[in-house]
């Protein structure tokens, strides 16, 4: 192999290894970016008023916990159908944090839920699973109201 071919080959091997760990698995940062992109696309289904697309991001085994517990993709799709009626989304969400476990098969995403005017009205917490078809889908979802936490800058230090 001549020098130019050797440099090209080494370069291609290095390029192919970007985003992977030493054992060939994808790096947590790469997987987290995938899940973040899926979460953003999932949220876009609400803005786009696309109920069918929304359902495609939900695992067949999903568990959505709200005022009632919805079990399975069909129940979640039915339970969320009313949110897709009308021209304007009743709320939006976007991920602030995304973390993936070391095995690369489960992830959690969390962030603000906002009303149509942009006021934060809650926080979502979604667990994503890498499914056998290679797609990340929400398997557990639970929201909570915004925290009425005091502003840390106004607190006096403990003595």
Secondary structure by P-SEA (a helix, b strand, c coil): ccaaaaaaaaaaaaaaaccccccccccaaaaaaaaaaaaaaaaaaaaaccaaaaaaacccbbbbbcccccccaaaaaaaaccccccccccbbbbbcbbbbccccccbbbbbbbbcccccccbbbbbbbbbccccbbbbcbbbbbccccccccccccccc
